[in-house]
């Protein structure tokens, strides 16, 4: 194991024997997110085969910082070190800036070792001294501390009416675990095809269910016995995060998403959570406006993309003409084709 010793801070690569210390640090650090959980290394490896390097900073034998890195080797896009791919956040979690800086320095050294073109750090707090981060994404946060009744009162009349409309249309929801994943995935693949985006492999979600256990749940919205929408909820400390949600477009007039989210909010309040995180959106997008109508407030995400020499790296521009054209082509694929080839592409797309 290679180590870097500087000013009594020791940087090492985590092994399975470090899992307990890592987990304890994640639980006590106010900067840590669910993306820092130790089990993501096995979840991503099982689903997509990507290797990982989990860096640990210790001072006087005590963990003072961590940086989970996934090695994403794409035959087209090249290699990148990402923290964390497929998630909204990750990156450096450290007690002090000088420790964060040492973790970044080691990540940059690893970048050269692995032949990576970039190091991607998805921070909830920007790291000073690095090139300016991307700030085109936000996560949408709803404060639950007022309780269900107060949240309902604050909702616009339009949103409350849409929830009632879903109920009058006979829609209902159910919540559970891995046993509901197949129904969720059948809707999810259609929605991702309609959005023009390659879909995650089903194994990504089954590995997640296995690795995160009770921290992950599945909520479905149904019309009778037919599942027409669903979401994945991830629970961490006082927060419920919803990174993935979908509904069939032909049911939009019946407002399935409104019922789905309202029941998720109700349940989160009942279980004592303080924050409901609707997940990532681009400012001004349709999803941004949908989430904001629930009272969710935008919280900036700071995505540092560094080249191996520490300068500003190049990020994939999903808004470019080339990618807009690719999305249009993807929308025209039969669902069966998109399910077959989508995961083979998605494994290399870190966003």
WOPE-V670441 format. One record per residue. N is the residue number from 1. SS is DSSP state (~ for helix, > for strand, _ for the rest). Layout:
n: [N;N]
ss: [SS;SS]
//
This chain:
n: [1;2;3;4;5;6;7;8;9;10;11;12;13;14;15;16;17;18;19;20;21;22;23;24;25;26;27;28;29;30;31;32;33;34;35;36;37;38;39;40;41;42;43;44;45;46;47;48;49;50;51;52;53;54;55;56;57;58;59;60;61;62;63;64;65;66;67;68;69;70;71;72;73;74;75;76;77;78;79;80;81;82;83;84;85;86;87;88;89;90;91;92;93;94;95;96;97;98;99;100;101;102;103;104;105;106;107;108;109;110;111;112;113;114;115;116;117;118;119;120;121;122;123;124;125;126;127;128;129;130;131;132;133;134;135;136;137;138;139;140;141;142;143;144;145;146;147;148;149;150;151;152;153;154;155;156;157;158;159;160;161;162;163;164;165;166;167;168;169;170;171;172;173;174;175;176;177;178;179;180;181;182;183;184;185;186;187;188;189;190;191;192;193;194;195;196;197;198;199;200;201;202;203;204;205;206;207;208;209;210;211;212;213;214;215;216;217;218;219;220;221;222;223;224;225;226;227;228;229;230;231;232;233;234;235;236;237;238;239;240;241;242;243;244;245;246;247;248;249;250;251;252;253;254;255;256;257;258;259;260;261;262;263;264;265;266;267;268;269;270;271;272;273;274;275;276;277;278;279;280;281;282;283;284;285;286;287;288;289;290;291;292;293;294;295;296;297;298;299;300;301;302;303;304;305;306;307;308;309;310;311;312;313;314;315;316;317;318;319;320;321;322;323;324;325;326;327;328;329;330;331;332;333;334;335;336;337;338;339;340;341;342;343;344;345;346;347;348;349;350;351]
ss: [_;_;_;>;>;>;_;_;>;>;>;>;>;_;_;~;~;~;~;~;~;~;~;~;~;~;~;~;_;_;_;_;_;~;~;~;_;_;_;~;~;~;~;~;~;~;~;~;_;_;>;>;>;>;>;>;>;>;>;_;_;>;>;>;>;>;>;>;>;>;>;>;>;>;_;_;_;>;>;>;>;>;>;_;_;_;_;_;_;_;_;>;>;>;_;_;~;~;~;~;~;~;~;~;~;~;~;~;~;~;~;~;~;~;_;_;_;>;>;>;>;>;>;_;_;_;_;_;_;_;_;_;_;>;_;_;>;>;>;>;>;>;>;_;_;_;_;~;~;~;~;~;~;~;_;_;~;~;~;~;~;~;~;~;~;~;~;~;_;_;>;>;>;>;>;>;_;~;~;~;~;~;~;~;~;~;~;~;~;~;~;~;~;~;~;_;_;_;_;_;_;~;~;~;~;~;~;~;~;~;~;~;~;~;~;>;>;>;>;>;>;>;>;_;_;>;>;>;>;>;>;>;>;>;>;>;_;_;>;>;>;>;>;>;>;>;>;_;~;~;~;~;~;~;_;~;~;~;~;~;~;~;~;~;~;~;~;~;~;~;_;_;_;_;>;>;>;>;>;>;>;>;_;_;_;~;~;~;~;~;~;~;_;_;_;_;>;>;>;>;_;>;>;>;>;>;>;_;_;_;_;>;_;_;_;_;_;_;_;_;~;~;~;~;~;~;~;~;~;~;~;_;_;_;~;~;~;~;~;~;~;~;~;~;~;~;_;_;_;_;_]
//
